[in-house]
Amino acid sequence: MVKIKHRSNVAAALFDVVGSRGASRARRHAALVAAVRQTNERVEAIDAVRFTVGDELQGIYPTVAEALRAAYHLRLAVAPEVDLRVGIGIGEVEVIDPERGIQDGSGWWRAREAVDTVKERASQAGYRGLRTAIVGHDDPVLDATVGLIDAHLSRLRGGTVGTVRGLLEGQSNAEIAERQQISESANSQRVANNDLRPLADAIRAVTGG
């Protein structure tokens, strides 16, 4: 049961699995369940991430920065096997059915609009890597930065994702290499060849640390 009744000026977030159908759906769902648990342990939320219908998830955060932090944590936890589309709406959220936890409000309307917006934009030439949109604010620099992060994340393959996670968690090169089961030299090359430090810096900037 959802504990909130009514909140204004919050960040409502919808997470939609891209290409969720197929033979590997059960494996994808298991990975998402684990990622949701980890995200809820690490990111402050008003209403923690939970599954709603099918492969869609939702959560409510006090700020856009926290919503983005949850989004990147979820995405990096399941990438590259699972890809998530993220819509964040800033506005009001209220519980209209406490027993079933059903919510409504401008935050959710804008979050749905954000999902539809990023889905449409990603279908355009040159924007295929976009996965995140924010509706209800007026910060074009944030929008552009989030778009660049998406474009960079879309090009990461295999263990490179794990290296990004390590950088964001503040691990040393040796610690990341040990976790990825590669040499320190190989991890250093991975960081340099994929420009991972600027990517980690940008993610920290939009998530407040």
N, C-alpha and C positions, 0 to 999 in steps of 0.2 A: 504494500500500500504506500502511496506517495504521501510524504509528510507535509509538503508545502500546500498552501491554500491559494495564495495570490502573491506574485512577485512582479515588480516592474523593473524595466531597464536591465534585464538579464540577457544572457546569450544562450538561446535554445539551439541545440545542435542535432542534426539528423545525419546519420552515417549509413550510406547505401552501398551495398556490395556491387561492384561492377562485374558483370558477367558471372552471376552467382549460380547459373544453371549448369548441369553437367555431371559426369560420373564422379567427380571429386568433391561434390557438395558436402558430404558428410565430413570429410577431412577438413574442408574449409570451415565448417561450422565449429568443429572441435578447436581449431586454431583461434577462431574468433572468441569462443568462450574463455579460453585461457588469456587472451589479450584483454578482454573486457575486465576480467578479474584483476589483472596487473594494473590496468589503467585506473580503476576505481580505488586501488590501494595508494596510488602515487599522485593523483590529480584531485585537487579540491573541487567538489561539485555541490550544487544545491540539490540536484536529483541525479544520482549516479547513472552511468550508462547502463542501459538494459535493452534487451531485444523487444521489438514490438510485433511487426508482422513480417513473416518470412525472414529475409536476411537484412532487414532494416533495424537500426539501433537508434536510440535517442538518449540525450542527457541534457541537463541544464546547468549552466555555469555562471558564476558571479560576474565574469568579464569575458571579453572576446579573447584575451590572452590565455585564460584558463581553458576556454573551449578549443583554441588552436593547440594548446599543449596536449589536451586529451586526443585531439585528432592525429597529431604527429606520433604520439605514443602508440595509438591503435594501429596506424598505418605501418609504422616501422616494425611493430611486433609481428605482423602477419605478412609483410612483403618479403619476397616478390610473389609468393604463391597466391595471395589474396590482395585485391586492389579495392580501395574504398573511395567513394565520392562523399564529399562533406559539404553540408549546407548549414550556415550559421545565421540565425535571425536574432536581431536585437529588438527587444520589446517586452510586452507583458505576457505572463503565463499564469493561468489559473486552473485549478482542478475543478472540473464540472461533474465528475462522477468519482467520489472518493473511494467507493467500494471497488471499482474496477481500475482506478488510477488513470482515468481518461482526462486529458488536459486540452486546453484551448487557449487562444489568445494571439495577439499580434506577433509575439516572438515565434510561435509555431508557423503562422502564415508566412512570415518572412523566411523562416528556415526552409520551408517547402519551396518557396520562390527561388531561394538560393540554390537548392538542389537542381531545380529545373533549369536555372540560368547556366550553371556550370556544365550540365549535361548538353545543353544546346551549344555553348561556346566550344566545348571539347570536340564537337562534330565539325567545326570549321577548320579549314586548312591552316596549319601553323599553330594551332592551340590544342592539339590532341592530348598533350600531357596534363592539361588542367584538371584538377580534382576538387578544388575548394572555391567557394564563393561566400561572401558575407553581405547580408542585406540589412539595412537599418542604420547605417553609419555614413559618414562623409569623410573618408580618408583614402584618397586615391593612391597615396604612397604605400599604405598597408596592402591594398588590393594588388598593386604591382609587385610588391615584395613576395606576397603569398603566391602569386602566379609564377614568379621566378623559382621559388622553392619547389613548387609542383613540377615545373619543367625539369629541374635538376633531379628530383626524386624519381621521375619517370624513367630516367636513363640508368638508374642503378641496377646492378644485376648481382644475384647470388650473395656471397659473403660480404660484399661491399656494404650492404644494408646493416649487417651486424657491426661493421666498423663505425658507421655513422651512429648507431645506438651507443656504442662505447664512448665515442667522443662527447655525445650529449650527456652521458652519465658521468663525465669527468674522469674516465679511466685513462691510465697511462698507455703508451704504445705497447709496452710489454704485457700489460694486463689484457688489452684488446687482442693482441696476437695469441696469447694463451687461450682465451675464450674461443677464438676463431680457429684455433689449431693450425696456425701458420707461423712462419718465422717473423721476428720483429722487422727484419728488412722487407719482407713481403708486405707486411701491413703498412710500413712507411711508404712504400711505393704505391700501394692502393690509395692511401690518403692523398699523396701528391698527384698521381695520375688522374684522379677523379675530382680534384679540387674540393675535398670533403670538409676542410676547415672553414672556408667561406660559407659553405652550406650550413654547417653546424652553427656558425656565428649568426646567420640570418634567422635560423629557427629560434635560437635563444632570444634574438631581438624582438621577434613578434610574439613570443610566449612569455616575455618578462623574465627570462633567465633560464 
